[in-house]
Amino acid sequence: MDQFPPEAEGLGFYSNGTSTIGLVDGVNDASARLVEDFRVTRYELEVLARHYLEEVRFFEYDFAAYRVTGSTAIRMVPFGERRLGSIERILGEDVLVKALAPVEEEWRKRFDDLEIDLATPVKCEECGGEFRRENLCSALCQGCGGG
C-alpha cells in the first residue's frame, strides 16, 4: 500500500529541483502514506483528534494575530479539518466534542486574550497619542506613523 489518506487530496507541494514549497510532514510527504495492517483504537483516535485540532487552532491563531499565512498553514488547516471530520464519522459527534473540549477551552482563552490585546490602546512613544493595533505586528501610530 503506497497511498495517501483521502484528506490529503489537493494539498500537494511544488518542487523545481532546487526549491520546494508546501511540503508538510504528515500531510503530503513520505510519512503521510497510509500504513497497512495497523488499526487504531478509539482512544488513539481521540488523541489524534486533539493533535489535529491543536494544529488547526495554532494556524488560525497565527493568522488572527499576525494576518499572514504560509504554505504550511494553507495545507495543514484543511488537512486537519478533514481528518477531524473523518474521526467524527467514526467516533460520533458527541464523543468527539467531549474529547476535544479541553483543547477548545484552552484555545478559546488564547483567542479571548488576543482580542483583548488587540483592543487595548497602545501609547505612541513619539507623539504620545493612543492607537489600536490591527495585529500583533502593527505598532505604527496612525497619527504620526511612529510607534
N, C-alpha and C positions, 0 to 999 in steps of 0.2 A: 504494500500500500504506500503510495508516494503522492498523496494529495493533501491539499489544504482544506481546512474547515470551510463550509459554505459562507460563514460570516466574513471571511477574508476576500470574498469576491469583489472585484473592482478597486481593491486597495493595494495595488501593485506599487512598484518603485521604478525609478528611471536610473539607468547607468549607461554611460558612454565609454566605459573602459577606464577612464581616469577619475571620474566623479560619479558618485551615487547619491541620489536624493530620494528620501522616503522609505528607505529600508528600515523596518521596525522589528526588533526582536519579538518573536512570538506572534506576529501578525502576518508578515509576508517574507520571512527569511526561512532558512532550512529548519530552524527549531519550531516553526509553526506547523510543520507537517503532522498529520494525524498519526497516532500510534496504534498499531494492530494489537489485538489480544490484551488490552488493558481496559478494564471497566471501572468507573469511579463510583464511590459511594455517595449517598445523598449528603452526608456531612461534607465530603470533599467538594461537592457542587456548591454548597453554601460558602465554603472557604473561597472557591474560585469566584463566586458571585461578589463577595466582598472585595476581592482583589480588583475585579473589573470595575466595580463602582468607584473604588479609590482612584483608579486610572482616569476614568471619565471625569469625576469631580475635580481632580487635580488640573486637568487641561481646561475645564470650564472656569475654574477659579483663576487660572493663569490668564485666560482671555478677559475675564471680568476685571481683573486687577491691572493689567497692562495693555489691554486692547490690541494684542498681537497674537498671532498663531504661527504654527510652523508645520513642516511636512510630517512630523511625528504625530502631532495633535490631530491633523485632518485625516489620519488613518486610524489612530488609536481610539478616538471617540466613537466613530461609527462601529468599529470592530467590537469595542467593549459593550456598547448598547445592544448590538446584535447578539453577542454572547449572553448578555443578561436576559434577552428575550428567549433564547434557546433554553437557558436554565429555568426560566419561569415556566415554560411549557412542560418541563419535566417535573419540577417541584410543586408547581401551582403558585398562584399569586400570593395567597395568604402566608405560605411558608417562606417565600422569598422576601416579602415585605418584612416579616419578623426577623429574618436572618440579616437583612440589610439595615434595620432600624438604628443600631449603634453607629454605623458608618454615616448614615444620613444625618443623624443628630450632630455628629462632630462637624460635618461639612456645613450644616445649617448655621452652626455657631461661627465658623470661619467666614461664611458669606455675610452674616449679620455684622461681624466685626469689620469686614471690608466696607460694607455700606456705611457704617459709622465713620470709618477712616476717610472715606471719600467725601462724606457730607460735612466733616469738620473743617471749618475755615483754617487756612494756613496764613500766617503773617509774612508778608514780603519783607525780606531783610534789607531791601534797597529803598522802597518808598514807604514802608510801614502799613500799606493797605492790606486788607484781607481778601483772599480769594479761595475758591474751592478747586480742587484738582479733578480733572476728568478721569485720570487713572493714577496709579502709584508712581508712574514715571513723569507725569506732567507736573512740574512745580514752577511754572512760569506765571508770574503775575500778569493778569490781563490788562492791568493799568499801565505798568511801566515796562513789562517784559522781563523784569528781573525775577529773582527768586529768593 
